[in-house]
Amino acid sequence: MGSFSIWHWIIVLVIVVLVFGTKKLRNVGKDLGGAVHDFKKGLNEGTDGQAKKDEVIEHQKDDNKA
């Protein structure tokens, strides 16, 4: 009972296709792929904006204070 054979997974896949249909499964796949793509794009845009040193304003220490 610990592991499933390939035949178990094939039967589950056939049942899922029969219940949902191929068109709905294709739409779910497209939506999921688009969400992952947008998520990765957002992560890359977030790191690019923070990595630019020109946009960072650094404060210089004032040594003349007594």
N, CA, C and O atoms as a GROMACS GRO file, in nm:
protein
  264
    1MET      N    1   0.083  -0.120   0.000
    1MET     CA    2   0.000   0.000   0.000
    1MET      C    3   0.087   0.126   0.000
    1MET      O    4   0.036   0.236  -0.023
    2GLY      N    5   0.217   0.111   0.025
    2GLY     CA    6   0.304   0.226   0.036
    2GLY      C    7   0.330   0.298  -0.094
    2GLY      O    8   0.342   0.421  -0.095
    3SER      N    9   0.339   0.224  -0.204
    3SER     CA   10   0.367   0.290  -0.332
    3SER      C   11   0.266   0.242  -0.436
    3SER      O   12   0.208   0.134  -0.426
    4PHE      N   13   0.248   0.326  -0.537
    4PHE     CA   14   0.156   0.294  -0.645
    4PHE      C   15   0.234   0.255  -0.769
    4PHE      O   16   0.340   0.311  -0.797
    5SER      N   17   0.181   0.160  -0.842
    5SER     CA   18   0.246   0.120  -0.967
    5SER      C   19   0.200   0.213  -1.079
    5SER      O   20   0.114   0.298  -1.060
    6ILE      N   21   0.259   0.197  -1.195
    6ILE     CA   22   0.225   0.280  -1.310
    6ILE      C   23   0.080   0.258  -1.351
    6ILE      O   24   0.016   0.350  -1.402
    7TRP      N   25   0.028   0.137  -1.329
    7TRP     CA   26  -0.111   0.108  -1.367
    7TRP      C   27  -0.210   0.187  -1.281
    7TRP      O   28  -0.315   0.228  -1.330
    8HIS      N   29  -0.178   0.208  -1.156
    8HIS     CA   30  -0.264   0.290  -1.070
    8HIS      C   31  -0.272   0.432  -1.124
    8HIS      O   32  -0.381   0.490  -1.130
    9TRP      N   33  -0.159   0.490  -1.162
    9TRP     CA   34  -0.156   0.627  -1.212
    9TRP      C   35  -0.227   0.639  -1.346
    9TRP      O   36  -0.292   0.740  -1.373
   10ILE      N   37  -0.217   0.536  -1.430
   10ILE     CA   38  -0.288   0.539  -1.559
   10ILE      C   39  -0.438   0.536  -1.537
   10ILE      O   40  -0.512   0.609  -1.604
   11ILE      N   41  -0.484   0.453  -1.445
   11ILE     CA   42  -0.627   0.446  -1.416
   11ILE      C   43  -0.677   0.579  -1.360
   11ILE      O   44  -0.784   0.626  -1.399
   12VAL      N   45  -0.602   0.640  -1.269
   12VAL     CA   46  -0.640   0.770  -1.213
   12VAL      C   47  -0.645   0.876  -1.323
   12VAL      O   48  -0.737   0.957  -1.326
   13LEU      N   49  -0.548   0.876  -1.414
   13LEU     CA   50  -0.546   0.972  -1.524
   13LEU      C   51  -0.667   0.954  -1.615
   13LEU      O   52  -0.727   1.053  -1.658
   14VAL      N   53  -0.704   0.831  -1.645
   14VAL     CA   54  -0.820   0.805  -1.730
   14VAL      C   55  -0.948   0.854  -1.661
   14VAL      O   56  -1.034   0.914  -1.727
   15ILE      N   57  -0.961   0.831  -1.533
   15ILE     CA   58  -1.080   0.876  -1.460
   15ILE      C   59  -1.087   1.028  -1.458
   15ILE      O   60  -1.195   1.085  -1.476
   16VAL      N   61  -0.975   1.095  -1.437
   16VAL     CA   62  -0.973   1.242  -1.436
   16VAL      C   63  -1.012   1.296  -1.573
   16VAL      O   64  -1.087   1.393  -1.581
   17VAL      N   65  -0.962   1.237  -1.680
   17VAL     CA   66  -0.997   1.282  -1.814
   17VAL      C   67  -1.145   1.260  -1.841
   17VAL      O   68  -1.210   1.345  -1.902
   18LEU      N   69  -1.199   1.149  -1.797
   18LEU     CA   70  -1.342   1.122  -1.817
   18LEU      C   71  -1.429   1.219  -1.738
   18LEU      O   72  -1.534   1.262  -1.787
   19VAL      N   73  -1.388   1.253  -1.618
   19VAL     CA   74  -1.469   1.343  -1.534
   19VAL      C   75  -1.462   1.486  -1.584
   19VAL      O   76  -1.566   1.551  -1.599
   20PHE      N   77  -1.343   1.537  -1.610
   20PHE     CA   78  -1.327   1.678  -1.644
   20PHE      C   79  -1.328   1.704  -1.794
   20PHE      O   80  -1.369   1.812  -1.836
   21GLY      N   81  -1.286   1.613  -1.874
   21GLY     CA   82  -1.277   1.636  -2.018
   21GLY      C   83  -1.144   1.699  -2.054
   21GLY      O   84  -1.081   1.765  -1.972
   22THR      N   85  -1.104   1.679  -2.178
   22THR     CA   86  -0.973   1.728  -2.220
   22THR      C   87  -0.971   1.880  -2.237
   22THR      O   88  -0.868   1.943  -2.214
   23LYS      N   89  -1.083   1.939  -2.278
   23LYS     CA   90  -1.084   2.085  -2.298
   23LYS      C   91  -1.064   2.159  -2.166
   23LYS      O   92  -0.988   2.256  -2.160
   24LYS      N   93  -1.132   2.116  -2.063
   24LYS     CA   94  -1.118   2.183  -1.933
   24LYS      C   95  -0.978   2.162  -1.876
   24LYS      O   96  -0.921   2.254  -1.818
   25LEU      N   97  -0.923   2.042  -1.893
   25LEU     CA   98  -0.788   2.017  -1.845
   25LEU      C   99  -0.685   2.101  -1.920
   25LEU      O  100  -0.587   2.147  -1.861
   26ARG      N  101  -0.707   2.121  -2.049
   26ARG     CA  102  -0.616   2.204  -2.129
   26ARG      C  103  -0.621   2.349  -2.080
   26ARG      O  104  -0.518   2.415  -2.071
   27ASN      N  105  -0.741   2.399  -2.050
   27ASN     CA  106  -0.755   2.536  -2.002
   27ASN      C  107  -0.690   2.553  -1.865
   27ASN      O  108  -0.626   2.655  -1.838
   28VAL      N  109  -0.704   2.452  -1.780
   28VAL     CA  110  -0.640   2.458  -1.648
   28VAL      C  111  -0.488   2.462  -1.666
   28VAL      O  112  -0.419   2.536  -1.595
   29GLY      N  113  -0.436   2.382  -1.758
   29GLY     CA  114  -0.292   2.381  -1.784
   29GLY      C  115  -0.242   2.514  -1.834
   29GLY      O  116  -0.136   2.561  -1.793
   30LYS      N  117  -0.318   2.577  -1.924
   30LYS     CA  118  -0.278   2.709  -1.975
   30LYS      C  119  -0.279   2.814  -1.864
   30LYS      O  120  -0.188   2.895  -1.854
   31ASP      N  121  -0.384   2.811  -1.781
   31ASP     CA  122  -0.393   2.907  -1.671
   31ASP      C  123  -0.280   2.889  -1.571
   31ASP      O  124  -0.222   2.987  -1.523
   32LEU      N  125  -0.250   2.765  -1.540
   32LEU     CA  126  -0.142   2.738  -1.445
   32LEU      C  127  -0.007   2.780  -1.501
   32LEU      O  128   0.075   2.838  -1.430
   33GLY      N  129   0.016   2.751  -1.630
   33GLY     CA  130   0.142   2.792  -1.693
   33GLY      C  131   0.156   2.943  -1.699
   33GLY      O  132   0.264   2.996  -1.677
   34GLY      N  133   0.046   3.013  -1.728
   34GLY     CA  134   0.050   3.159  -1.731
   34GLY      C  135   0.077   3.218  -1.594
   34GLY      O  136   0.149   3.317  -1.581
   35ALA      N  137   0.019   3.157  -1.491
   35ALA     CA  138   0.042   3.205  -1.354
   35ALA      C  139   0.186   3.187  -1.312
   35ALA      O  140   0.245   3.276  -1.250
   36VAL      N  141   0.245   3.074  -1.345
   36VAL     CA  142   0.386   3.049  -1.312
   36VAL      C  143   0.475   3.146  -1.387
   36VAL      O  144   0.571   3.198  -1.331
   37HIS      N  145   0.444   3.171  -1.514
   37HIS     CA  146   0.524   3.263  -1.596
   37HIS      C  147   0.518   3.404  -1.537
   37HIS      O  148   0.621   3.470  -1.524
   38ASP      N  149   0.399   3.451  -1.501
   38ASP     CA  150   0.384   3.584  -1.442
   38ASP      C  151   0.454   3.594  -1.306
   38ASP      O  152   0.512   3.698  -1.274
   39PHE      N  153   0.449   3.487  -1.228
   39PHE     CA  154   0.515   3.486  -1.098
   39PHE      C  155   0.666   3.500  -1.114
   39PHE      O  156   0.730   3.578  -1.044
   40LYS      N  157   0.724   3.423  -1.208
   40LYS     CA  158   0.868   3.432  -1.232
   40LYS      C  159   0.906   3.571  -1.285
   40LYS      O  160   1.010   3.626  -1.247
   41LYS      N  161   0.822   3.627  -1.372
   41LYS     CA  162   0.849   3.760  -1.425
   41LYS      C  163   0.847   3.864  -1.314
   41LYS      O  164   0.930   3.955  -1.312
   42GLY      N  165   0.752   3.851  -1.222
   42GLY     CA  166   0.746   3.943  -1.108
   42GLY      C  167   0.866   3.931  -1.018
   42GLY      O  168   0.916   4.032  -0.968
   43LEU      N  169   0.914   3.810  -0.996
   43LEU     CA  170   1.033   3.792  -0.914
   43LEU      C  171   1.155   3.856  -0.980
   43LEU      O  172   1.236   3.919  -0.912
   44ASN      N  173   1.169   3.840  -1.112
   44ASN     CA  174   1.283   3.898  -1.182
   44ASN      C  175   1.276   4.050  -1.183
   44ASN      O  176   1.379   4.116  -1.171
   45GLU      N  177   1.158   4.107  -1.197
   45GLU     CA  178   1.144   4.252  -1.196
   45GLU      C  179   1.175   4.308  -1.058
   45GLU      O  180   1.233   4.416  -1.046
   46GLY      N  181   1.137   4.236  -0.954
   46GLY     CA  182   1.163   4.282  -0.817
   46GLY      C  183   1.311   4.284  -0.785
   46GLY      O  184   1.357   4.377  -0.718
   47THR      N  185   1.386   4.186  -0.829
   47THR     CA  186   1.529   4.182  -0.799
   47THR      C  187   1.606   4.280  -0.887
   47THR      O  188   1.708   4.334  -0.843
   48ASP      N  189   1.562   4.304  -1.010
   48ASP     CA  190   1.631   4.399  -1.097
   48ASP      C  191   1.621   4.540  -1.042
   48ASP      O  192   1.717   4.616  -1.051
   49GLY      N  193   1.508   4.577  -0.988
   49GLY     CA  194   1.489   4.712  -0.936
   49GLY      C  195   1.571   4.737  -0.812
   49GLY      O  196   1.614   4.850  -0.790
   50GLN      N  197   1.594   4.635  -0.732
   50GLN     CA  198   1.670   4.653  -0.609
   50GLN      C  199   1.820   4.641  -0.632
   50GLN      O  200   1.898   4.688  -0.549
   51ALA      N  201   1.860   4.580  -0.739
   51ALA     CA  202   2.002   4.552  -0.761
   51ALA      C  203   2.077   4.671  -0.819
   51ALA      O  204   2.200   4.673  -0.816
   52LYS      N  205   2.007   4.767  -0.872
   52LYS     CA  206   2.075   4.880  -0.935
   52LYS      C  207   2.130   4.974  -0.828
   52LYS      O  208   2.056   5.026  -0.746
   53LYS      N  209   2.260   4.995  -0.831
   53LYS     CA  210   2.324   5.079  -0.730
   53LYS      C  211   2.300   5.227  -0.759
   53LYS      O  212   2.303   5.307  -0.666
   54ASP      N  213   2.276   5.265  -0.884
   54ASP     CA  214   2.255   5.406  -0.918
   54ASP      C  215   2.131   5.462  -0.850
   54ASP      O  216   2.125   5.582  -0.823
   55GLU      N  217   2.034   5.378  -0.822
   55GLU     CA  218   1.910   5.426  -0.762
   55GLU      C  219   1.918   5.435  -0.611
   55GLU      O  220   1.828   5.491  -0.548
   56VAL      N  221   2.025   5.380  -0.550
   56VAL     CA  222   2.038   5.378  -0.406
   56VAL      C  223   2.104   5.508  -0.361
   56VAL      O  224   2.208   5.547  -0.414
   57ILE      N  225   2.044   5.573  -0.263
   57ILE     CA  226   2.100   5.696  -0.206
   57ILE      C  227   2.171   5.658  -0.077
   57ILE      O  228   2.109   5.607   0.017
   58GLU      N  229   2.301   5.684  -0.073
   58GLU     CA  230   2.378   5.648   0.045
   58GLU      C  231   2.401   5.772   0.129
   58GLU      O  232   2.425   5.882   0.077
   59HIS      N  233   2.395   5.754   0.259
   59HIS     CA  234   2.418   5.863   0.353
   59HIS      C  235   2.565   5.862   0.393
   59HIS      O  236   2.620   5.759   0.432
   60GLN      N  237   2.627   5.980   0.384
   60GLN     CA  238   2.767   5.989   0.422
   60GLN      C  239   2.776   6.035   0.567
   60GLN      O  240   2.701   6.121   0.612
   61LYS      N  241   2.871   5.975   0.639
   61LYS     CA  242   2.890   6.006   0.781
   61LYS      C  243   2.953   6.144   0.795
   61LYS      O  244   3.048   6.178   0.724
   62ASP      N  245   2.900   6.222   0.887
   62ASP     CA  246   2.952   6.357   0.911
   62ASP      C  247   3.057   6.350   1.022
   62ASP      O  248   3.023   6.329   1.138
   63ASP      N  249   3.186   6.366   0.986
   63ASP     CA  250   3.296   6.357   1.082
   63ASP      C  251   3.320   6.488   1.156
   63ASP      O  252   3.397   6.489   1.252
   64ASN      N  253   3.258   6.599   1.115
   64ASN     CA  254   3.283   6.730   1.176
   64ASN      C  255   3.201   6.753   1.302
   64ASN      O  256   3.218   6.856   1.367
   65LYS      N  257   3.114   6.662   1.340
   65LYS     CA  258   3.032   6.682   1.460
   65LYS      C  259   3.121   6.668   1.584
   65LYS      O  260   3.207   6.580   1.591
   66ALA      N  261   3.099   6.757   1.680
   66ALA     CA  262   3.180   6.752   1.802
   66ALA      C  263   3.096   6.728   1.923
   66ALA      O  264   3.149   6.722   2.034
   0.00000   0.00000   0.00000
